[in-house]
Amino acid sequence: MANDVLVLGTGNVKKLLLEYSVPAIIAMMASSLYNIVDSVFIGHGVGALAISGLAITFPLMNLSAAFGSLIGAGGATLVSIKMGQQDTENAEKVLGNVVSLNIILGITFMVLGLWFLKPILSFFGASADTMPYAYDYMFVILIGNVVTHLYLGLNNVMRSSGYPRKAMIMTLITIVINTALDPIFIFGFRWGIRGAAIATVLAQIVALALVVGHFSQKTHTVYFKTGIFRLRKRIVNGIFSIGMAPFMVNACSCLVVVIINKALYTHGGDLAIGAYGIINRIMMLFGMLVMGFNQGMQPIAGYNFGAQQNDRVRSVLKLTIFYASCVMCVGFLAGELFPRALSIMFTTDENLIALSVKGMRIALSAAPVVGFQMVVSNFFQSIGQAPKAVFLSSTRQLLFLVPLLLILPNFFGTTGVWLSMPISDVLAAILAAVLLFRDKTLKIKQS
């Protein structure tokens, strides 16, 4: 695909969406498959409790991802909008601010995370049996936190500035290195769950070096220049405003996973948390595919919104909703028809398998409507309507899921935990539909 981003405003919308989405989807799919393979190595190489220990780290990893997406997603969207306005100079300043903000927040998160790691993991639901696994994994991940933030942030900007295939290649490189190192560190060196974390950080260091190399070349659309790294209040506010939606998604996920883990431990013990770890990986696989389409939509919607070509914005939205819905329907069928086969990939423990099968069937029962809700939330973010994006991103979890998680387990035990997920998905999709069809900016309803 041509690197000239002007094609975003003139090319066939369906072709553009696929050209921008397919690389992101491949990268997201590979990343999700890596997470699954990583859990498989940990489950078979370390044990069933190690999967539970890994699940305990999800809230802290979600919180780290929240700060990363605050800057990365916000910066990428702002770059798209600036380029749609033919404002390359400010697009480059956004790039520089993305680097500076990621370094500041990455170091801060690492220091605070390491200082309070054990109390945090205990609060997140770690027991005496799962604490060693959770601590060993998260300690290494936090050491590499700055690298993770920089790599993901710059990769987002690379994609939005007209290089989706290259961004995909960087992600694939990370995954290939990571997957190759996992068995060596876990089985060969006998480093256990810590080996999996070391493999992750080393792979991201290599990818970050390549991404930095990309933005160091003056032939690219936006690149590193002297003076762009100084923080500018207007740009920082813009990044934070737009990035607040994905930040809220991950921050709320942190709270939700803590509540889920505590409820599961109360009603089902450590293995119930392990079951959620397995189900979460499967749900993420299909969610990542939708995110791939969202990432493909983002530069197209952002550019054309900046260029005031609303008909093209509407077209890319409708196509993305259709593709995302198809993906989640496949997820629904997989969870309902093959839950045992999916669970066996992670463990041979029959108790853990049984818990996973039951939970997966319930948790994925409303999957067909999830894609719609995710796309609409990301759409408002892509066109700079931060308040709506933040509202939709947070209400699914805070307004619907959290209250259900606090009420239903008291009556239905672990089944109540699983039921909370599809009920909140349906309610969130209805709310997204109401906001979308009442939106007057693009006259969605009349198109």
N, C-alpha and C positions, 0 to 999 in steps of 0.2 A: 504494500500500500504506500502511496506517495506520502512523504513526510510533510508536505505542505498542508497545514491545518485549514487552509481556506476551503478545502473539499468538504469540510464539515457543514458548510453553509450552502453547498451547491449539489453535492452528490446524492444519489438515490438513498433514501433514509433506511430502507430495509437492508441494503447492501452495506451501508456504513455501520449499522447496528451489529450486523454479523461480523464485519471486519474488526470492529473494536471489541465486540463481546467474546468472540471465539478465543483470541489469545488470553483474555482475562479468565474465561471459563476453563481453559486448559490449565492455566496457572492455579486457579482456585481448586479445580478438581485434583490436580497433582498435590497441592498443599493439603487438601482434606484427606486424600489417600495416604499421604505421608503421616498425618496425625493418626490415621487408623493403623497403618503399619507400625508406627511407633508404639501404639498401645498394644498391638499384637506381640511385638518383641518383648515389651515389658510384662504382659500377661503370661506369656509362655516362658520367658527367660528369667523372670523374677518371682512372679506368683500372683494369685488372685487379689491378695491384700495390696499389692503394688498398684493395681488398677484403681483400687479405692483411694490409695494415697495420691495418685495422679489426679483423681477427681476432686480431691480436697484442694488442689492448687488452682482449679479452674477460676474461682472468684478473683484471686490475686492476678492471674493472667488476664482475666477480663478487665480488671481495673487498669493494668498496664496498657492493654490494647485500647482502652478508653482514651487515655492521654495521647497515645500514638495516633488514633483516628481523629482526635480533636484537631491535631495539626496537619496530619497527612491528607485526610479527606477534605478538610476545610481549605487547605492550601491548593490541592488539586482542582477543586471546583472554582476557586478564585482565579487560578491560572487560566482555566477554560473561558471564564467570563471575560477576563481581560483580553484574551486573544480574540474572542469574538468581537470585542470593541476595537480591535486593531491596536491595542495598547501593550506592545511587547516590552517596553521599558519597565512598566509596573509589574508585568508578569514575571520578569527576572527578579525584581525586588521581592515578590512573593516567594520565589524559589529560595532566595537568600534567607528570608525570615523563617522559612520552613526548617532550614538547617539549624539556625541559631536557637529557635524554640525547642527543637527536638533535643539538642545537646543540653539545654538548661533543664527541661522537664525530665529528660532521661536520667541525668545524674541525680537529680533530686529524688526521683522515685526509687532509684537503686539504693541510695544511702538510707533513706527512711525504711525501705523494704527490708534491707539486711539487718538494720538495727532492731526492728521489731518483728522479725520473721516468725519466731516460735509463738509469741502471743497471738499474732495474726492467724497462723495456721490452727491454733487451738480454738480461736473464736470461729473459724470457718468450719469446725467440726472434726478436726483431727483427734483420733484417740491415741492411746499409748501404742497400739499396734500399727497404726497408719502414719504416725508422726515421722518416724525415721525416713520413710519413703518420700513423703511430701517435702520434708526439709531438704533432703539431699538433692531432689530435683529442682526445687525453687531457688535454692542458694545459687546454683550455677546459672540459671536463667536470669536472675537479678544481676549477676556480675556482668552479663552481656546485654543488659537492658538498653544502654545508649546505642549500641550497634543495631539492635532490633528496631528501635524508634527511627534512627536515621535511614536505615535500609528501606523500611516500609514507607516512610514519608516520601523519600526521593523516588521510590518506585511508583508511587501514586502520581507524582508530578510528571514523571517520564511518560506514563500512560496518557495523561490528560493533555500533554503538550505535543501529541502526535506520534508517539512511538509505542503503540500497544503491543506489537509483536516483540519488541526488544524488552519491554517490561515483563512479558510472559517468559522470555528466555532466561531472564535474571532469576525469576521465581523457580523455574525448572532446574537451573543450576544449583540453587540452594537445596532443593528437594533431593536431587540425585546425590549430592555430596552427603547430605544428612542421612539418607537411606543407606548409603554405602558404609558410612561410619557406625551406624547403629549396631549391627551385629558384631562388628569388630570390638567396639567398646563394651557392649553388654555381655557378649559370650566370650570373645577372645581375651580381652583384658580383665574380664570379670569385675567391671566397674558398676554393674547393676543399673539402677534407675538414674544414677548420676551420669553414667556413660551416655545415656540418651540425651540428657541435657547438654553435655559437652559437645556432642555431635551437632546439635541444633545451633549452638553459638558459633562454632567454627565455620559451619556452612554459611551463616549470615555474614560473617566477617569477609569471606571471599566475595559474596554477592555485593556487599556494600562497596568494596574496592572497585568492582566493575561498574556499579552505578555512578560512583564519584568520577570514574574515568569518562563516562558518557557526558556528564554535565561539565567536564573540563574542556570539551572540544568546542571551538568557536563555530563550527559548521552546523551545529544543532540549533533548533528553533529558539530555545532559551538555554543559557549556559552561565557558569559561574563568572562573575566579574567583580572587580574591586569595588567595594562600597555597598554591595547589595545585602551584606550580612548584618548591617546595622538595623536593629529593631525599629520599626516605624509604627507609631500608635494606630494609625488608620489601617494599615495592613494587618497588624496583629488583631485588632478588633474585628476586621473582616474575616480572618481565618477562624477566630474563636466563634464568631456568630454563626458561620456556616457549618463549622465542624462540631458545634454543640449537639446536633442531632445524633451523629454516630457516637459521640462521647456519651450521651445519655443512654443509648442502646447498651453499650458495654458497661457503663457504670451501674445501670439498673440490673444488668445480667449478673454483675458481681453480687448485688444484694439478693437477687432471686436465687442464685446458686447456693448462697449461704443458707437461706431459709429452706431450700430443697434438701440440702445435705443434713441439716439439723433435724428436719422432719423425718427423713429416711432413716437416720441413725436411731431416732427415738422409737420408731415403729418397726424397723427392720434390721438395724445393726449395720456393721461395716460393709457387709456384702450388698446391702440395698444401695449404698452409696456407689459401690462398684458397678451395680446394674445401671445406675444413672450415668456413670462414666461411659459405659458402652453405648447406651441409647443416645447420649449427647454426641458421640462421634458420628453415629449414623445420621442424626438430625442435621449435624453440621455439614455432612457430605452434600445433601440436597440444598441446604441453605447457602452453601458456598457457590453452588451453581447459579442460584438466583442472584447472588452478589456479583457473579461474573457478568450477568446481563446488566445489572445495575451499573457496574463500572463501565460497560460499553455504552450505556445510555448517557452517563454523566457528562462526558465531553460534548456529545452531540446536543443534548438538551441545553447545557450551559452556554455553548457557543451560539446556538440559534436564538436562545432567549436574549443573550447580549446583543445579537444582531437584529432583534425584534422580528424574527421570522416564526411567528407563533404556530403557523400551520405545520411546520416541520417539527416543532416541539410536541404538538399533539400527536403527530404520527409516530414518533419514536416512543412516546409513552404507551400508546395502545399496543404497539408491537412487543414492547418489553413485558407488559402485563400478560399478553398471550403466551409468550415463551416461558415466563416464570411460572405461570399456572400449569403448563404442561409438565414442567420439571417436578413440581410438588405433587402432582397426581401420580407420577411414577414413584415418588417417595412414599406416598400413601399405600400404593400396591405392594411395594417392597416390605414395608413394615407390617402389613396385614397378612401377607401370604408367606413370607420367608423369615420370620423373626428368629426362629431357632438357628437356621443356617447362618444368619448374620451374627448371632451371639457366639456360636461355636468358633468363629474366627478369632475371638479374643481370649477364650478360656476353655478349659476342659472340666472346670468345676461345675457339677450338675446343679448345685444350689444357686450359683450365680447365673447360670444359663436360664433356669426356670424363672428367676426374678426378672431377668432381662426380657424374656419373651412376653411375659404378662405386661410389663411396663411399656414395651415398644408398641404393642398393638393399641394400647390406649393413647399414648402420647402422640402418635402419628395419625390418629383417627380424623383430625381436622386439617391435615396437611394441605389439601387442595386449595384452601383459602389463604394460606400463609404467604404464597408468592405474591398475590395481589397486594396484601398489606405492606410487604417489604418494598415493593416497587413504588407504591404511592408515597411512602415515607421518604425514600431516596430521591424521588422525583422533585419533591418540594425543596430538598436540600440542593439538588442540582441546579435549580433556577434561582437559588439565593433566598428562598422564603423560609428562613431559619425558624421562626416561631412555630409554623405549622409542622415542620419536620421534627422539631424537638418534641412538640406535643404528641405527635403520632408515635415517635420512637419510645417515649416514656410511658404512655398510657397503657400499652399492651401489658407491660410488666407491673407498673406501680398501681394503676387504677384497677386492673382486672386480676392479674396473676397473683400478686402478693396477698390481697385479701382472701382469694380462694385457697392459697397455700396455708393461710393461717386458720381457715375454717374447716375445709373438707377433710384433712387428715385426722381431725379430732373425731370424725364420725366413721370414716372409711379406711383409716390407717394408710399404708403405702398406696393403696388404690386411690385414695383421695389426692395424693401428690400427683399421680399420673393424670387423673381426671382434670386437675386444675389447668393443665397445659392446653388441651384442645378447646375447653370452654373459653379460656382467655383469647385463644387464637380467633375464634368465631366472633367474639365481641369486638376485638381490635379491627378485624376486617370490615365489620359493619360501620364502625366509626370512620375508618379510612374512606369508605365509599361515600359516606355523607359529606365529609370535608372535600373530597375530590369533585363531586358533582355540584357542590355549592360554590366552588371556586370561580370567581369572576374574572381573574386575571387573564386566563387563556380561553374562557368560555368553553370548558371541556364538554359540558352537557349539550351545547348547541353544535358541536363539531360533527 
